[in-house]
Amino acid sequence: MATLAVYSSQKEKVGDIDVSDDVFGIEPKVGVLHEVVKWQLAKRRSGTASTKTRSEVRGGGRKPWRQKGTGRARIGSIRAPHWRHGGVAHGPKPRDYSYSLPKKVRRLALKMALSDKVASDRIFVLREFGIEEIKTKKVAELLKAFGCNQAVVVTSDRDEKVELSARNIPGVKVLVEKGINVYDLLKYEYLLIEEKAVQNLDERLK
């Protein structure tokens, strides 16, 4: 069992929390993390890129000149791909870039990302964030107290006050515990997480 310090919003130590080594103490593997990040980014791709083929471009239904006897190259439509304003050959069409990845791999990568934050001392467990009103200054002061320029803030349940207070601060992202993911843990340098969210993760990922 590993032990993490629990802080107040002013970075005063108010206690400790025991967490499982199976979740917060495993050795990260670059290959596993890379595979899950690649899977996440593939799922986020919109896949809406589209071009028109020669059959979809307006016009070009009439053969521009007869097949033989003109001395010019034969052509069936002015919308052929090699003509200006013609269709596109082998161009992109709307598609789904997502693919399946085993749940065990996804869980393992998440535990590795959390363990990396613990090993590098870039995780701060807070009893509560102390944001009682929607005010950007409050979150800025919280980040300054912990010396964080870039951070992902994780709450146990959705907290609209924290979300709205942090949305205008660059380099900060607020997530609910159930939405925590490998990509954001690796993207942002620090992790500020609520004590209850740590307990939920520890139970869920064991």
DAHUPE-V442319 format. One record per helix or strand. SS is the DSSP state (helix for helix, strand for strand). FROM is the first residue (numbers start at 0). TO is the last residue. If there is no record, write none. Layout:
ss->SS from->FROM to->TO
ss->SS from->FROM to->TO
This chain:
ss->strand from->1 to->6
ss->strand from->12 to->18
ss->helix from->20 to->23
ss->helix from->29 to->43
ss->helix from->102 to->118
ss->strand from->122 to->125
ss->helix from->135 to->145
ss->strand from->150 to->154
ss->helix from->159 to->165
ss->strand from->171 to->175
ss->helix from->176 to->178
ss->helix from->181 to->186
ss->strand from->189 to->193
ss->helix from->194 to->204
